[in-house]
């Protein structure tokens, strides 16, 4: 095997760790490079004696990569608590916080296609490493391995029981059971398989689960809870007469959903429902954060209840930064891709907890998921959203960003009102369709090059799905013209 320190350039930490294609750049050698850097960071900046928790998902080779990570950490003299089986990322994060560990390493590529795998770093507070922490870890990439005189121990543990007890305590399970509503659970062949079903079954909640078997090929889909990968969920929700379909991604930190009619309820609306419920029903104190590419409905909900809303870059590590800032009182934060975190639980996104809470809201309001969405749209205005992922070469991607940055006056026939560049290039558009509409949504378009994948993402929100589709098509043509 090659020297693990000869090619550290292949390892680069993005918004939530490092990802690569298995057997191409995600190799044993490069996993060593990544974990050596983490070991250096822990030894220099944390109490290494508290140990590091290591978990893994259902991807090809994940158990072996997790074992390797544990061995690298142990060789550096750091004690390791290694998951004995597949573990959802939020369960690993909860284990880090509960046990007072120095940090955590999760082998997962989350929602990426089957050929990908990755390494996520979880900090001692039980959430994504902050931008400052990730920068420090990156500084150690390529550093010589640490060989301690006395190796750290590797102890097998089960992170699930404590985590399950924690999320169960957060939701009113008897109320959910009493509602009589039926739920479809789709685990997308990922690490959440059996967890939510087990919680519901023990509580007497009517549910069925699909795609719960262990299959690292994720046959026919990417384990990301959006279309087209949840087409089966749409079909099964209607066939099984369920009030909602609750979907978790490959490592169960993100949520997706489908209403009783088979309509996709995107992450923006899930976040909006949870925010409204926490402020209107729970009346919990605290402010709100959202990523640059999320719905502006959150701004309206926050304003109604007198809460400050902080906008930030894309990636949950920015949510963590706000939650850990002692000068701010953050209740909840989230992002476009289905990651929502509630500080009282963890400064971490958690698809399983959020699925439980959506069921809780439905039971408390005595509404189906579709009815909850309609209620919010009626009060805060119709907000429709779309995203396309353009897998294009780097030259075309950079050309599109450069041309967009140079200034555009119109897109899809809509006049550009203003631009923002917090994370990508965002255009606010003058949409004539909004004239005369009550609480009309702002119309915007965002172009952003992914920090972890070879693609350009294009996002839009407007007053109707037709407007969103028109804007996305125009943006796609603009990118390909480069």
Buried (B, 14 or more C-beta within 10 A) or exposed (E): EEEBBEBBEBBBBBBBBBBBBBEEBBBBBBBBBBBBBBBBBBBEBBEBEBBBBBBBBBBBBBBEBBBBBBBBBBBBBBBBBBBBEBBBBBBBBBBBBBBEBBBBBBBBBBBBBBBBBBBBBBBBBBBBBBBEBBEBBBEBBBBEBBEBEEBBEBEEBEBBEBBBEBBBEBBBBEBBBEBEBBBBBBBBBBBBBBBBBBBBEEBEBBBBBBBBEEEBEBEEBBBBBBBEBBBBBBBBBBEBEBBBBBBBBBBBBBBBBBBBEBBBBBBBBBBBBBBBBBBEEEEEEBBBBBBBBBBBBBBBBBEEEEBEBBBBBBBBBBBBBBBBEEEBEBBBBBBBBBBBBBBEBBBBBBBBBBBBBBBBBBBBBEBBBBBBBBBBBEEBBBBBBBBBBBEBEEEBBBBBBEBBEEEBEEBBEBEBEEBBEBBBBBBBBEBEBBEEEEBBBBBBBBBBBBBBBEBBBBBBBBBBEEBBBBBBBBBBEBBEEB
